[in-house]
Amino acid sequence: MPSASRSVPPDELETAQVDALRVMTADELCHEVVTLRRAVVSNRQIGASVGVVMHERGLGYDEALALLRRLSQDTNVPLVQVAETVLRLGHLGS
């Protein structure tokens, strides 16, 4: 009985594999670009909120960042959301 599967010449197989990798790579790159853009925005928000806390509390950069991180951990709220709140309110509060 003859086989129902057709033999694919090596050149065509390699081309198909390379094309599949290009599609995967394009999707992965697109995902990475989106992720990096979000990270840049988050980083800016966190940095700005650190500045607000530095001004409000008279702290240095590292101390203000540590305070925001501690607040984030204590409240189980992501640091970027704590930063967004500080920026929206214009202060850390008490």
NUZA-326684 format. One line per field, with one value per residue: x, y, z of N, C-alpha, C, CB in turn; residue number from 0. Coordinates in steps of 0.05 Angstrom, whole numbers. Glycine has a CB too. Layout:
NUZA-326684
neast	(X, ...)
nnorth	(Y, ...)
nup	(Z, ...)
caeast	(X, ...)
canorth	(Y, ...)
caup	(Z, ...)
ceast	(X, ...)
cnorth	(Y, ...)
cup	(Z, ...)
cbeast	(X, ...)
cbnorth	(Y, ...)
cbup	(Z, ...)
n	(NUM, ...)
This chain:
NUZA-326684
neast	(17, 13, 44, 7, 27, 65, 129, 172, 216, 282, 300, 251, 230, 267, 259, 206, 212, 246, 213, 171, 199, 211, 161, 148, 189, 177, 127, 145, 180, 145, 114, 154, 167, 120, 119, 166, 154, 113, 142, 177, 141, 121, 168, 180, 136, 143, 193, 179, 142, 176, 205, 165, 155, 207, 209, 165, 176, 228, 269, 324, 337, 342, 319, 267, 248, 252, 213, 166, 168, 162, 111, 82, 91, 70, 16, 3, -1, 16, 79, 78, 25, 20, 54, 25, -19, 4, 22, -27, -53, -15, 15, 43, 17, -6)
nnorth	(-24, 44, 100, 153, 201, 255, 265, 316, 358, 372, 427, 455, 442, 465, 519, 526, 517, 560, 603, 595, 603, 657, 680, 667, 694, 747, 754, 746, 789, 832, 826, 835, 888, 914, 901, 926, 979, 987, 980, 1023, 1066, 1053, 1055, 1110, 1131, 1111, 1134, 1188, 1189, 1176, 1223, 1258, 1238, 1245, 1301, 1313, 1285, 1297, 1262, 1221, 1193, 1135, 1123, 1143, 1110, 1061, 1068, 1071, 1020, 988, 1004, 985, 929, 920, 932, 898, 916, 929, 961, 1000, 1015, 1039, 1081, 1108, 1125, 1160, 1199, 1216, 1237, 1273, 1271, 1230, 1221, 1206)
nup	(0, -18, 13, 45, 58, 32, 7, 26, -6, 18, 13, 10, 59, 95, 81, 97, 152, 166, 152, 189, 236, 230, 234, 287, 313, 299, 325, 377, 382, 376, 422, 460, 450, 464, 519, 536, 527, 563, 610, 608, 616, 666, 696, 692, 719, 771, 783, 782, 825, 866, 869, 887, 938, 960, 962, 994, 1042, 1054, 1041, 1015, 949, 950, 1000, 994, 952, 978, 1017, 986, 963, 1009, 1025, 982, 987, 1039, 1031, 992, 939, 873, 858, 817, 816, 866, 857, 816, 846, 883, 848, 826, 871, 887, 932, 984, 1031, 1098)
caeast	(0, 30, 40, -10, 43, 81, 156, 178, 244, 296, 300, 225, 226, 283, 246, 183, 221, 256, 189, 158, 216, 208, 135, 151, 206, 162, 108, 160, 191, 122, 108, 176, 165, 97, 128, 186, 140, 99, 163, 187, 120, 120, 193, 177, 116, 156, 213, 165, 130, 198, 210, 144, 161, 231, 202, 146, 187, 256, 285, 340, 324, 340, 300, 240, 241, 248, 187, 146, 168, 151, 82, 73, 91, 52, -12, -1, -8, 40, 92, 69, -1, 26, 65, 3, -36, 20, 21, -54, -59, 5, 30, 42, -2, 6)
canorth	(0, 68, 119, 176, 226, 263, 272, 344, 362, 386, 456, 466, 438, 485, 545, 527, 520, 587, 621, 591, 617, 686, 688, 666, 716, 772, 754, 750, 817, 850, 823, 848, 917, 923, 898, 946, 1005, 988, 982, 1051, 1083, 1046, 1066, 1139, 1137, 1105, 1155, 1213, 1187, 1178, 1252, 1270, 1229, 1258, 1328, 1313, 1275, 1305, 1237, 1216, 1176, 1108, 1122, 1147, 1086, 1039, 1073, 1063, 991, 977, 1009, 966, 902, 919, 933, 879, 931, 932, 987, 1019, 1026, 1057, 1105, 1122, 1138, 1183, 1220, 1226, 1253, 1294, 1267, 1203, 1221, 1198)
caup	(0, -19, 36, 39, 62, 10, 15, 21, -12, 40, 9, 17, 88, 108, 77, 114, 179, 169, 152, 215, 257, 226, 245, 316, 321, 296, 347, 402, 382, 380, 450, 475, 446, 481, 546, 542, 528, 589, 630, 608, 628, 695, 708, 695, 740, 796, 787, 789, 851, 885, 872, 904, 966, 969, 968, 1016, 1067, 1058, 1040, 992, 929, 959, 1023, 984, 938, 998, 1029, 967, 961, 1034, 1024, 962, 999, 1062, 1022, 970, 915, 856, 861, 797, 825, 888, 844, 803, 867, 893, 827, 823, 895, 890, 957, 995, 1053, 1124)
ceast	(18, 23, 24, 6, 61, 108, 161, 208, 257, 296, 274, 220, 242, 270, 222, 190, 231, 233, 174, 173, 213, 182, 136, 167, 192, 142, 122, 170, 168, 115, 129, 174, 142, 105, 147, 173, 126, 119, 173, 167, 120, 145, 191, 157, 129, 177, 200, 153, 152, 205, 190, 149, 186, 225, 185, 159, 216, 275, 303, 325, 320, 320, 271, 230, 236, 221, 164, 145, 156, 121, 69, 70, 71, 22, -18, -11, 17, 52, 83, 42, 1, 36, 43, -14, -22, 19, -6, -61, -39, 20, 26, 20, 11, 8)
cnorth	(25, 86, 143, 202, 231, 271, 301, 346, 378, 416, 468, 464, 460, 513, 547, 531, 549, 607, 619, 605, 647, 696, 688, 689, 743, 775, 760, 779, 837, 850, 838, 878, 928, 922, 920, 974, 1009, 993, 1011, 1070, 1078, 1058, 1096, 1146, 1132, 1126, 1181, 1212, 1187, 1207, 1266, 1263, 1242, 1287, 1330, 1306, 1283, 1282, 1238, 1197, 1147, 1104, 1124, 1122, 1063, 1043, 1064, 1033, 978, 981, 989, 938, 900, 919, 913, 892, 934, 960, 1007, 1031, 1045, 1083, 1121, 1137, 1162, 1205, 1232, 1245, 1276, 1292, 1238, 1200, 1211, 1168)
cup	(0, 5, 27, 42, 39, 21, 7, 16, 11, 37, 18, 47, 103, 105, 94, 143, 185, 169, 178, 237, 254, 238, 276, 326, 320, 318, 374, 404, 387, 410, 467, 473, 464, 511, 554, 544, 554, 612, 631, 622, 658, 709, 712, 717, 768, 803, 796, 817, 873, 890, 889, 933, 976, 978, 993, 1043, 1073, 1058, 1015, 973, 940, 982, 1013, 968, 957, 1011, 1011, 964, 985, 1034, 1004, 974, 1022, 1054, 1000, 944, 899, 859, 841, 804, 848, 877, 830, 823, 877, 873, 824, 847, 898, 916, 966, 1016, 1079, 1128)
cbeast	(-19, 25, 68, -35, 59, 68, 176, 169, 249, 325, 306, 203, 236, 311, 238, 166, 244, 275, 171, 155, 245, 210, 112, 164, 232, 148, 92, 183, 204, 98, 106, 203, 159, 72, 140, 208, 121, 83, 185, 192, 93, 120, 216, 167, 91, 169, 229, 142, 114, 223, 211, 115, 163, 252, 188, 123, 186, 259, 268, 368, 341, 367, 306, 239, 264, 270, 185, 151, 197, 163, 76, 91, 119, 57, -18, -19, -21, 34, 122, 68, -20, 47, 86, -14, -42, 49, 31, -74, -58, -7, 20, 68, -26, -10)
cbnorth	(0, 83, 128, 176, 224, 286, 253, 362, 376, 376, 463, 450, 410, 486, 547, 501, 500, 594, 613, 561, 609, 693, 669, 639, 716, 774, 728, 730, 823, 841, 794, 838, 925, 905, 870, 946, 1008, 962, 963, 1060, 1077, 1016, 1059, 1151, 1119, 1077, 1158, 1219, 1161, 1163, 1265, 1259, 1198, 1259, 1341, 1295, 1245, 1321, 1212, 1206, 1175, 1098, 1144, 1171, 1078, 1040, 1103, 1076, 981, 991, 1038, 966, 895, 943, 962, 856, 959, 925, 983, 1006, 1003, 1045, 1097, 1102, 1118, 1174, 1209, 1203, 1236, 1321, 1286, 1194, 1203, 1209)
cbup	(24, -46, 47, 56, 88, -7, 1, 45, -39, 42, -19, 2, 97, 96, 47, 111, 186, 146, 128, 221, 254, 196, 235, 324, 305, 268, 348, 404, 355, 363, 459, 465, 416, 477, 551, 521, 504, 595, 625, 578, 616, 699, 690, 668, 737, 796, 763, 769, 854, 874, 844, 895, 967, 946, 944, 1011, 1067, 1084, 1039, 999, 904, 968, 1043, 966, 918, 1019, 1036, 939, 958, 1058, 1015, 937, 1009, 1080, 1012, 979, 922, 827, 858, 769, 832, 909, 823, 787, 889, 899, 800, 822, 919, 888, 979, 1007, 1046, 1147)
n	(0, 1, 2, 3, 4, 5, 6, 7, 8, 9, 10, 11, 12, 13, 14, 15, 16, 17, 18, 19, 20, 21, 22, 23, 24, 25, 26, 27, 28, 29, 30, 31, 32, 33, 34, 35, 36, 37, 38, 39, 40, 41, 42, 43, 44, 45, 46, 47, 48, 49, 50, 51, 52, 53, 54, 55, 56, 57, 58, 59, 60, 61, 62, 63, 64, 65, 66, 67, 68, 69, 70, 71, 72, 73, 74, 75, 76, 77, 78, 79, 80, 81, 82, 83, 84, 85, 86, 87, 88, 89, 90, 91, 92, 93)
